[in-house]
Amino acid sequence: MAIYLIRHGETVGNAARIVQRPDSPLSPRGIAQAERLAQWLAAEGISRIVSSDLARATMTAAPLQRATGAPLMLDALLQERNFGDLRGTPYADLSVDIFAPDYEPPNGESWETFHQRVDRAWALVREAAIASGGHLAVVTHGLVCRALAARHLSLPAGEEPPARWENASLTITEAGPPWRVHTLNSIAHLDSLSIASNEDSAAV
């Protein structure tokens, strides 16, 4: 068994470089990315999908569910870090580094609170992997992917969690301790897609 860890496709907010709102949908590029990802994984034996319940994640998971026929479960534990009052703000208008270790967004989540939630999400993922009877797909967000890699996954020798997690990227790990990663933040499945990647897309 394996866990397929997926970041959602590009969103309207990513493309516009805006701190995303919960309801931010996929952009046309993101929809194409999600479809291509689903085609890539259609025959991989995915038997269950767990996804964040935010719109950009569910829109990424939907083509995968159609392609695989696997049951889909949504869970708020897999949501992106909550940036509170900053959501909807263009990055160019920010006066602070919202990713700084000691920064806590107004009415949002501190890093400590976010990491505690990611730890609970990882427990959910482990349980789903055991129950799946096959490969498990997990559709979530960039900072969640990075936190899982840093806190719970065993990366290849010499690798560090990427600072940026690509839209519609795929990370594949063994579904069992020590949860070794053998494919990290890959967008190889998007190589032939002319609208595959936007280097200026925002991180979350």
Residue pairs with C-beta under 8 A, 6 or more apart in sequence:
1 129
1 132
1 134
1 135
1 136
1 174
1 175
1 176
2 135
2 136
2 172
2 173
2 174
2 175
3 125
3 129
3 135
3 136
3 137
3 138
3 172
3 173
3 174
3 175
3 179
4 41
4 44
4 46
4 135
4 136
4 137
4 138
4 170
4 171
4 172
5 138
5 140
5 145
5 148
5 170
5 171
5 172
5 173
6 37
6 60
6 64
6 137
6 138
6 139
6 140
6 168
6 169
6 170
6 171
7 140
7 141
7 142
7 145
7 165
7 166
7 167
7 168
7 169
8 26
8 30
8 34
8 52
8 54
8 56
8 57
8 59
8 60
8 139
8 140
8 141
8 167
8 168
9 26
9 27
9 29
9 30
9 31
9 32
9 33
9 34
9 37
9 56
9 59
9 60
9 167
9 168
10 26
10 27
10 29
10 30
10 33
10 167
10 168
10 198
10 201
11 20
11 24
11 25
11 26
11 27
11 30
11 56
12 24
12 25
12 26
12 27
13 19
13 20
13 21
13 24
13 202
14 20
14 27
14 30
14 167
14 198
14 201
14 202
15 27
15 29
15 198
15 201
16 90
17 90
17 91
17 92
17 200
17 201
17 202
18 24
18 88
18 89
18 90
18 91
18 202
19 83
19 86
19 87
19 88
19 89
19 90
19 91
19 94
19 98
19 202
19 204
20 56
20 80
20 87
20 202
20 204
21 87
21 88
22 54
22 55
22 79
22 87
23 54
23 55
24 54
24 55
24 56
25 55
25 56
25 59
26 33
26 34
26 56
26 59
26 60
28 195
29 167
29 195
29 196
29 198
30 56
30 59
30 60
30 167
30 168
31 59
32 193
32 195
32 196
33 60
33 167
33 168
33 190
33 193
33 195
33 196
34 59
34 60
34 62
34 63
34 64
34 168
35 63
36 168
36 189
36 190
36 193
36 196
37 60
37 63
37 64
37 168
37 170
37 189
37 190
38 63
38 64
38 66
38 67
38 68
39 67
40 170
40 189
41 64
41 67
41 68
41 137
41 170
42 67
42 68
44 68
44 135
45 134
45 135
46 64
46 68
46 70
46 134
46 135
46 136
46 137
47 68
47 70
47 132
47 133
47 134
47 135
47 136
48 70
48 71
48 73
48 128
48 131
48 132
48 133
48 134
48 136
48 137
49 61
49 64
49 65
49 68
49 70
49 71
49 72
49 73
49 136
49 137
49 138
49 139
50 72
50 73
50 74
50 75
50 78
50 124
50 125
50 128
50 136
50 137
50 138
50 139
51 57
51 58
51 60
51 61
51 72
51 73
51 74
51 75
51 78
51 138
51 139
51 140
52 58
52 74
52 75
52 76
52 78
52 79
52 80
52 139
52 140
52 141
52 144
53 74
53 75
53 76
53 78
53 79
54 79
54 80
54 141
56 141
57 78
57 139
57 140
57 141
58 74
58 139
60 139
60 168
61 72
61 137
61 139
62 72
64 70
64 137
64 139
65 71
65 72
68 137
70 137
73 128
75 121
75 124
77 117
77 118
77 120
77 121
77 124
78 121
78 124
78 138
78 139
78 140
78 141
78 144
79 117
79 141
79 144
80 140
80 141
80 142
80 143
80 144
80 204
81 108
81 109
81 114
81 141
81 143
81 144
81 204
82 105
82 108
82 109
82 114
83 98
83 105
83 108
83 109
83 204
84 105
84 106
84 107
84 108
84 109
85 105
85 106
85 107
85 108
86 94
86 98
86 105
86 106
86 108
91 202
96 103
97 103
98 105
99 203
101 111
103 111
104 110
104 111
109 117
114 143
114 147
115 147
115 151
118 144
118 147
118 148
118 151
119 151
119 152
121 140
121 144
121 148
122 148
122 151
122 152
125 136
125 138
125 148
128 136
128 138
129 136
129 175
129 176
130 175
132 175
135 175
136 175
141 204
142 164
142 165
142 203
142 204
143 165
143 203
143 204
145 165
145 169
145 171
145 185
146 161
146 162
146 163
146 165
149 155
149 161
149 162
149 171
149 181
149 184
150 161
152 179
153 171
153 173
153 179
153 180
153 181
154 173
154 178
154 179
154 180
154 181
155 161
155 181
155 184
156 181
156 182
156 184
159 181
159 184
162 184
162 185
164 203
165 185
165 203
166 185
166 187
166 197
167 187
167 197
167 198
167 201
168 187
168 189
168 190
169 185
169 186
169 187
170 183
170 185
170 186
170 187
170 189
171 181
171 183
171 184
171 185
171 186
172 181
172 182
172 183
173 179
173 180
173 181
173 182
174 180
174 182
187 196
187 197
190 196
190 197
